[in-house]
Amino acid sequence: MKKYFIMLALCFFATTIMAQQSNGVTYDLAKIKKGYYSKRISSYDKEGFNGDRLVGIKPGEKAVVCDIKGSGIINHIWFTIAPPPELINRNDIIIRMYWDGKDYPSVESPIGPFFGQGWDERYNFSSYALSAGPANGTGLSSYFAMPFANGARIEIENQTDKTIDNIFFYVDYWQVDKLDKDLGRFHAWYNREITEAISDPVTGHEVANIDGKENYVFADIKGEGHFIGLNYYVHSPSPAWYGEGDDMWYIDGEKIPSMVGTGTEDFFNTSWCPKEPFQSPFFGYPRVNEDNGWLGRTHVYRFFITDPVFFEKSLKATIEHGTSNDMQLDIATVAYWYQTEASMIPAIPDRNNRKLMPFTNFWDIHMWRKAWQESKAGKKSWNH
């Protein structure tokens, strides 16, 4: 009996420790905090009516969403925008965030991709820290913690050719008497590239890739911190499987990556060339192509909430585009991480370099097949 109670006590102790260390949510949520004051900045109508929005942001104009003084932690952001994406391009509405009085942003991205809406589309998306929807992805939310010691500013820039009629928003935050010194600053960076194939997948002549020099780069960070998430948007002009690209991570100046994966779908915790919608807190496929094979657009995400990637001097994070970079793909990403201080991020692609690529349609494929048949130089081919 004594042994039974000892085992019971040990099980209870282990369960308690696991609950406290799993992600901190249950333990921290119950902890009473001193010196925290709940605050909100929103687009509510200051005259008491129902005009709760910013109105008429013209092409080329910027709008300041919030300009907070002192120290605190932003813990919730929500936006919705009118008109909808089919009338005004979310890929050309830019969100920027500035911390601690810096004159450069530590967050810069088109607003759609930042919140999990690729290209200029809208669809429901739900994850641990970011969501879009319901009402077909029109409510955009973030629950990332965003600490600051000396001010926080968020702005929107309209880089479209049309006026943004309305922006509705919440920015909820805690003003704090004293910000913990070990709290990092939130960063996010958008990149986009139409990759070039350096080998031909049809011939089957695979090229060895050890150093990853031709890989797509989704993070290029200088400083100390930890990487926490990625939204990955891929538009494939071919029905062939776009994956098998290994993720490669260069930590603190490495020339050869010390962390290497086994394929695109594996990196995103999936397998066997998936083509079905799936969403969970840490990874998923909120948007999959509906064309032949893997032709078209796919959105995949992964958040490193319990397994962040740590670095002390720098981090370069890359992924192959196809097996050993044998695929031409239109890839766009938004990377999320924390650093010890608010740092400058690389410039994001300009409007021209964010221009959406057209879809490959049935006639394109028919013409490609015709050219292939003609290349047979008179030899019979199936359904010639």
Helices and strands as residue ranges (DSSP letters): H 2-22, H 25-30, E 36-42, E 54-57, E 62-68, E 72-82, G 90-92, E 93-99, E 107-110, H 111-114, E 125-126, E 130-132, E 140-142, E 146-148, E 152-158, E 164-176, E 185-194, E 216-222, E 225-236, E 247-251, E 259-260, H 264-267, E 278-279, E 283-287, E 296-303, E 309-311, E 314-319, E 330-339, G 352-354, H 362-374
